[in-house]
Amino acid sequence: MKKEYIAAGLMSGTSVDGIDAGLFHISLEESLTRIEVIRARTYPFPEVIRQEILDQFAGCPDALRRLTLLNMELGKLYGQSINTLLKEAGMEASRVTVIGSHGQTMYHVGNPIDFHGYKTAGTLQIGEGSVIAQMTGIPTVSDFRTADMAAGGKGAPFVPLLDKILAANFPGPVAFQNIGGIGNVGYIREGSLIAFDTGPGNMIIDKLVEKHTGGNQYYDRNGLLGLKGKVNTELLNLWLKHPYLADAPPKTTGRELFGNRFFHDYPLPQGIPLEDLIRTAAVYTAKTIAHSYRQWLPKPPASVIVTGGGAHNPNIMETLKEELKGSRVLTGDQAGISTDFKEAAAFALMGLHYLLDLPGNEPEATGASREVICGKLSKPLPGRGV
């Protein structure tokens, strides 16, 4: 029996460029799910909030107090983005079944490490779901990753839940490659799934661009800065020896390896123009993706569908096409999938799965011992919202 829902999705990623918010029409049938974008937008963070998030990543004084307040303030910004989106769409909140909010990842430890003699893994996403629910009047599901980790998984990646649905539209093996701050792939072949974080996405590029522009620009819009530079082969080859690239899936990474620590582990040589560094970082992202495919995928994908901010960077896309000559490399928009709002759609779907008592993780991707219902629910009184 076919059932129709409208669900909202919220995503803010490791690039810290803003909030991706979307309203989606989701049709659930016994053997098929369809997702269509009703309206979606990216709402930039206020500069003071963006800087607060980055300060938290770097380690800052009075961190616990500031993190506590940031959790609530992000909830307000997420709630505001949904209320604004509803107004722009001319839609009443009562028509929306659920909001699925990924939140802002502050720290992620996918593999258990020693913690006072205990082997412990963990993850922290903030952006209080209760605030979102009270501001919008819409049930809100948040904090998705912890349930998977409680079942022995790495808490990532989660978008493969949507990838398996989308794969039905593509013949042969298909790789869904997201390039946000971090790169991650969902590879589907004859119904089986392999998914993992491939390594850096835009994170290294963004840091170099911010340095190059004195903080006036946070990413390489359309790859224009990188196009002015040349690849530094010696530095590229050094970066390609990063130990994460040799780890077997399932695996996940983030700012813990490719944020400030990356530049600590690999100090930038003196005398290399920043445009060259930016170009080298873009090529590095593409080569880590291609390297991951060759090393860990059983068969080259017939199609590679690229989403996220990196899909707009020609330095990344052209290198990917050169490295993956046997595959058809397309942006999401070229393949009929939203390039910029695919992850928001995935978390809208996960929020709906929670309400319907359906699993939200893919154990093949995360390494969990079983499927689990993912998320935590915050509910307003019916008809109540600010």
C-alpha positions as CSV (number, residue, x, y, z in Angstrom):
1,M,0.0,0.0,0.0
2,K,1.4,3.4,-1.1
3,K,1.8,6.0,1.6
4,E,2.7,9.7,1.1
5,Y,4.5,12.0,3.5
6,I,6.1,15.4,3.6
7,A,9.3,15.4,5.7
8,A,12.0,18.0,6.3
9,G,15.7,17.4,6.5
10,L,18.5,19.4,8.1
11,M,22.2,19.0,7.6
12,S,25.2,21.0,8.5
13,G,28.5,19.4,7.7
14,T,32.2,19.5,8.4
15,S,32.7,22.4,6.0
16,V,30.7,24.6,8.5
17,D,29.4,26.7,5.6
18,G,25.7,26.7,6.7
19,I,22.5,24.8,7.1
20,D,21.1,22.7,4.3
21,A,17.3,22.6,4.8
22,G,14.9,20.8,2.6
23,L,11.2,19.9,2.3
24,F,10.7,16.5,0.6
25,H,7.8,14.6,-0.7
26,I,8.4,10.9,0.2
27,S,6.3,8.1,-1.3
28,L,6.7,4.7,0.5
29,E,5.6,1.6,-1.3
30,E,6.3,-2.0,-0.5
31,S,9.3,-2.3,-2.7
32,L,10.0,1.3,-3.8
33,T,10.7,4.6,-2.2
34,R,10.5,7.9,-4.1
35,I,11.8,11.2,-2.9
36,E,11.2,14.5,-4.6
37,V,12.4,18.0,-3.5
38,I,9.6,20.4,-2.8
39,R,11.9,23.3,-1.8
40,A,15.5,23.4,-0.4
41,R,17.9,26.2,0.5
42,T,21.2,26.7,2.3
43,Y,21.2,29.2,5.1
44,P,24.6,30.6,6.0
45,F,25.6,30.6,9.6
46,P,26.0,34.0,11.3
47,E,29.7,34.6,11.2
48,V,30.0,34.6,15.0
49,I,28.4,31.1,15.2
50,R,30.5,29.8,12.4
51,Q,33.6,31.0,14.2
52,E,32.4,29.6,17.5
53,I,32.1,26.1,15.9
54,L,35.6,26.4,14.5
55,D,36.9,27.6,17.9
56,Q,35.4,24.5,19.4
57,F,37.2,22.3,16.9
58,A,40.5,24.0,17.7
59,G,40.1,23.8,21.4
60,C,39.0,27.0,23.2
61,P,38.9,28.4,26.7
62,D,35.7,27.9,28.7
63,A,34.8,25.1,26.2
64,L,32.0,23.3,28.1
65,R,30.0,26.5,28.8
66,R,30.4,27.6,25.2
67,L,29.5,24.2,23.9
68,T,26.3,24.1,26.0
69,L,25.2,27.4,24.7
70,L,26.1,26.5,21.1
71,N,24.0,23.4,21.3
72,M,20.9,25.5,22.1
73,E,21.7,28.4,19.7
74,L,22.2,25.9,16.8
75,G,18.8,24.4,17.6
76,K,17.3,27.9,17.2
77,L,19.0,28.4,13.9
78,Y,17.8,25.0,12.6
79,G,14.3,25.8,13.7
80,Q,14.4,29.2,12.1
81,S,15.6,27.7,8.8
82,I,12.6,25.3,8.7
83,N,10.1,28.1,9.6
84,T,11.6,30.3,6.8
85,L,11.5,27.4,4.3
86,L,7.9,26.7,5.1
87,K,7.0,30.3,4.7
88,E,8.8,30.5,1.3
89,A,7.0,27.3,0.2
90,G,3.6,28.6,1.4
91,M,3.2,25.4,3.5
92,E,1.7,25.0,6.9
93,A,3.8,23.2,9.5
94,S,0.9,20.8,10.1
95,R,1.5,19.2,6.7
96,V,5.0,18.1,7.7
97,T,5.2,14.7,9.4
98,V,8.7,15.0,10.8
99,I,12.0,16.8,10.7
100,G,15.2,14.8,10.6
101,S,18.1,16.8,11.8
102,H,21.6,15.5,11.5
103,G,23.0,18.4,13.6
104,Q,26.6,19.6,13.7
105,T,29.3,17.0,14.4
106,M,31.7,18.3,17.0
107,Y,33.7,15.2,17.5
108,H,33.6,11.6,16.2
109,V,35.7,8.6,17.4
110,G,34.5,5.8,15.1
111,N,37.0,3.2,16.3
112,P,37.2,2.3,20.0
113,I,40.3,3.8,21.7
114,D,41.7,3.5,25.2
115,F,39.8,5.7,27.7
116,H,41.0,5.3,31.3
117,G,41.5,1.6,30.6
118,Y,38.2,1.1,28.7
119,K,37.9,0.7,25.0
120,T,35.4,3.3,24.0
121,A,34.1,4.9,20.8
122,G,31.8,7.9,20.6
123,T,30.2,10.7,18.7
124,L,28.7,14.1,19.4
125,Q,26.3,16.0,17.2
126,I,24.7,19.2,18.6
127,G,21.8,21.5,17.6
128,E,19.2,20.7,20.2
129,G,16.2,18.8,18.7
130,S,13.8,19.9,21.5
131,V,14.4,23.5,20.5
132,I,13.7,22.7,16.8
133,A,10.5,20.9,17.8
134,Q,9.2,23.7,20.0
135,M,10.1,26.4,17.4
136,T,8.4,24.6,14.5
137,G,5.6,22.6,16.1
138,I,6.9,19.6,14.2
139,P,8.2,16.3,15.7
140,T,11.9,16.3,15.3
141,V,14.3,13.3,15.2
142,S,18.0,14.0,15.9
143,D,21.1,12.4,17.2
144,F,21.0,9.5,14.7
145,R,24.6,8.2,15.0
146,T,24.6,7.0,18.6
147,A,22.2,4.1,18.1
148,D,24.4,2.6,15.4
149,M,27.4,2.9,17.6
150,A,25.6,1.2,20.5
151,A,25.2,-1.8,18.2
152,G,28.9,-1.9,17.5
153,G,28.9,0.3,14.4
154,K,31.1,3.3,13.5
155,G,28.2,5.7,13.4
156,A,28.9,6.5,9.8
157,P,28.3,6.7,6.9
158,F,24.5,7.0,7.0
159,V,23.6,8.3,3.5
160,P,23.8,4.8,2.0
161,L,20.3,4.2,3.3
162,L,19.2,6.6,0.5
163,D,21.9,5.4,-1.9
164,K,20.4,1.9,-2.0
165,I,17.1,3.4,-3.0
166,L,18.6,5.6,-5.7
167,A,20.7,2.7,-7.2
168,A,17.6,1.2,-8.8
169,N,17.8,4.1,-11.4
170,F,21.3,3.1,-12.6
171,P,22.4,0.0,-14.5
172,G,25.5,-1.8,-13.3
173,P,27.6,-1.0,-10.2
174,V,27.1,2.7,-9.2
175,A,29.1,4.8,-6.7
176,F,27.4,7.7,-5.0
177,Q,30.3,10.0,-4.0
178,N,29.6,12.9,-1.7
179,I,32.3,15.5,-1.4
180,G,31.5,17.8,1.6
181,G,34.2,18.6,4.1
182,I,34.9,14.8,4.0
183,G,34.4,12.5,1.1
184,N,32.3,9.4,1.4
185,V,31.0,6.8,-1.0
186,G,28.1,4.4,-1.2
187,Y,28.8,1.6,-3.8
188,I,25.9,-0.7,-4.8
189,R,26.4,-3.7,-6.9
190,E,23.5,-6.2,-7.4
191,G,21.9,-5.1,-4.2
192,S,25.0,-5.4,-2.0
193,L,26.5,-2.3,-0.4
194,I,30.0,-1.1,0.4
195,A,30.3,2.4,2.0
196,F,33.0,4.3,3.8
197,D,34.6,7.7,4.1
198,T,37.2,8.0,1.3
199,G,39.2,10.7,3.0
200,P,39.2,14.5,2.7
201,G,36.6,16.3,0.7
202,N,36.8,20.1,0.7
203,M,38.2,20.5,4.2
204,I,41.9,21.0,3.3
205,I,41.0,23.2,0.3
206,D,38.7,25.4,2.5
207,K,41.5,26.0,5.1
208,L,43.9,27.0,2.4
209,V,41.4,29.3,0.8
210,E,40.7,31.0,4.1
211,K,44.4,31.6,4.6
212,H,44.9,32.8,1.1
213,T,42.0,35.4,1.3
214,G,42.7,36.5,4.9
215,G,39.3,35.1,6.0
216,N,37.3,36.8,3.3
217,Q,36.5,33.6,1.5
218,Y,35.8,30.1,3.0
219,Y,35.8,27.9,-0.1
220,D,37.1,27.9,-3.6
221,R,34.0,29.1,-5.5
222,N,33.9,27.2,-8.9
223,G,37.5,26.2,-8.3
224,L,38.7,29.6,-9.6
225,L,41.7,29.9,-7.2
226,G,42.8,26.4,-7.8
227,L,42.7,26.9,-11.6
228,K,45.3,29.6,-11.2
229,G,47.8,27.2,-9.6
230,K,49.8,24.2,-10.5
231,V,50.0,20.8,-8.8
232,N,53.0,20.3,-6.6
233,T,53.8,16.7,-7.3
234,E,56.2,16.2,-4.4
235,L,53.7,17.4,-1.9
236,L,50.8,15.5,-3.5
237,N,52.8,12.2,-3.2
238,L,53.6,12.9,0.4
239,W,49.9,13.5,1.2
240,L,49.0,10.3,-0.6
241,K,50.9,8.4,2.0
242,H,48.5,9.4,4.8
243,P,47.8,6.2,6.8
244,Y,44.0,6.6,6.7
245,L,44.1,5.8,3.0
246,A,45.5,2.3,3.8
247,D,42.8,1.5,6.3
248,A,40.2,-1.1,5.1
249,P,36.5,-0.3,5.3
250,P,34.2,0.1,7.2
251,K,35.9,3.3,8.2
252,T,35.1,6.9,9.0
253,T,37.0,10.1,9.5
254,G,36.5,13.8,10.0
255,R,38.2,16.9,11.3
256,E,40.1,14.7,13.8
257,L,42.4,13.7,10.9
258,F,41.9,16.2,8.1
259,G,41.3,19.5,10.0
260,N,44.1,21.3,11.9
261,R,45.8,18.1,12.7
262,F,46.5,17.5,9.0
263,F,48.6,20.7,8.8
264,H,50.3,19.7,12.0
265,D,51.2,16.2,10.6
266,Y,52.1,17.7,7.2
267,P,53.5,21.3,7.8
268,L,53.2,23.4,4.6
269,P,56.6,23.9,2.9
270,Q,57.8,27.5,2.6
271,G,57.8,29.2,-0.8
272,I,54.9,27.3,-2.5
273,P,52.3,29.8,-3.8
274,L,48.9,29.3,-2.1
275,E,47.2,28.8,-5.5
276,D,49.5,25.8,-6.1
277,L,48.6,24.5,-2.6
278,I,44.9,24.9,-3.3
279,R,45.2,23.1,-6.7
280,T,47.2,20.3,-5.2
281,A,44.6,19.9,-2.4
282,A,41.8,19.6,-5.0
283,V,43.7,17.0,-7.0
284,Y,44.5,15.2,-3.7
285,T,40.8,14.9,-2.9
286,A,40.1,13.4,-6.3
287,K,43.0,11.0,-6.2
288,T,42.1,9.7,-2.7
289,I,38.6,8.9,-4.0
290,A,40.0,7.1,-7.1
291,H,42.6,5.3,-4.9
292,S,39.8,4.1,-2.6
293,Y,37.8,2.8,-5.5
294,R,40.7,0.8,-6.9
295,Q,41.8,-0.5,-3.5
296,W,38.4,-1.4,-1.9
297,L,35.7,-1.8,-4.6
298,P,35.4,-5.3,-6.2
299,K,34.6,-3.9,-9.6
300,P,34.9,-0.3,-11.1
301,P,31.6,1.5,-11.0
302,A,29.8,2.0,-14.3
303,S,28.6,5.4,-13.0
304,V,29.9,7.8,-10.3
305,I,27.3,10.3,-9.1
306,V,29.0,13.2,-7.3
307,T,27.1,15.4,-4.8
308,G,28.1,18.0,-2.3
309,G,30.2,21.2,-2.7
310,G,33.0,19.4,-4.4
311,A,30.8,18.6,-7.4
312,H,31.1,22.3,-8.3
313,N,34.9,22.3,-8.3
314,P,36.2,21.6,-11.8
315,N,39.7,20.8,-10.4
316,I,38.2,17.9,-8.5
317,M,35.8,16.8,-11.2
318,E,38.3,16.8,-14.0
319,T,40.8,14.9,-12.0
320,L,38.1,12.3,-11.1
321,K,37.3,11.8,-14.8
322,E,40.9,11.4,-15.6
323,E,41.4,8.9,-12.8
324,L,38.2,6.9,-13.4
325,K,38.3,6.7,-17.2
326,G,36.2,3.5,-17.3
327,S,33.3,5.2,-15.3
328,R,30.8,7.8,-16.3
329,V,31.3,10.6,-13.8
330,L,28.3,12.9,-13.3
331,T,27.1,15.5,-10.9
332,G,24.0,14.7,-9.0
333,D,22.0,17.3,-11.0
334,Q,23.1,15.7,-14.2
335,A,21.9,12.3,-12.9
336,G,18.5,13.7,-11.6
337,I,19.6,13.9,-8.0
338,S,20.0,17.1,-6.0
339,T,23.7,17.9,-5.9
340,D,23.4,20.2,-2.9
341,F,20.6,18.7,-0.9
342,K,21.0,14.9,-1.1
343,E,22.2,14.6,2.5
344,A,19.3,16.7,3.8
345,A,17.0,14.3,1.9
346,A,18.7,11.3,3.5
347,F,18.1,12.7,7.0
348,A,14.5,13.5,6.2
349,L,14.1,9.9,5.2
350,M,15.8,8.7,8.4
351,G,13.5,10.9,10.5
352,L,10.5,9.2,8.8
353,H,12.0,5.8,9.3
354,Y,12.2,6.5,13.1
355,L,8.5,7.3,13.3
356,L,7.6,4.2,11.3
357,D,9.8,1.9,13.4
358,L,12.1,1.2,10.5
359,P,15.9,0.8,10.7
360,G,18.0,3.8,9.8
361,N,21.4,2.3,9.5
362,E,23.0,0.0,6.9
363,P,25.3,-2.4,8.9
364,E,27.2,-3.2,5.7
365,A,28.3,0.4,5.7
366,T,28.8,1.1,9.4
367,G,30.0,-2.3,10.7
368,A,27.1,-2.5,13.2
369,S,26.1,-6.0,14.4
370,R,22.5,-5.4,13.3
371,E,19.9,-2.9,12.0
372,V,18.7,-0.4,14.5
373,I,16.2,2.4,14.8
374,C,18.3,5.5,14.7
375,G,17.6,8.8,16.4
376,K,15.9,10.4,19.4
377,L,12.5,12.1,19.2
378,S,11.5,15.5,20.4
379,K,7.8,16.3,20.3
380,P,5.8,19.5,20.7
381,L,2.2,19.5,21.8
382,P,0.0,19.2,18.7
383,G,-0.5,22.5,16.9
384,R,2.1,24.3,19.1
385,G,5.0,26.2,17.5
386,V,6.5,29.6,17.7
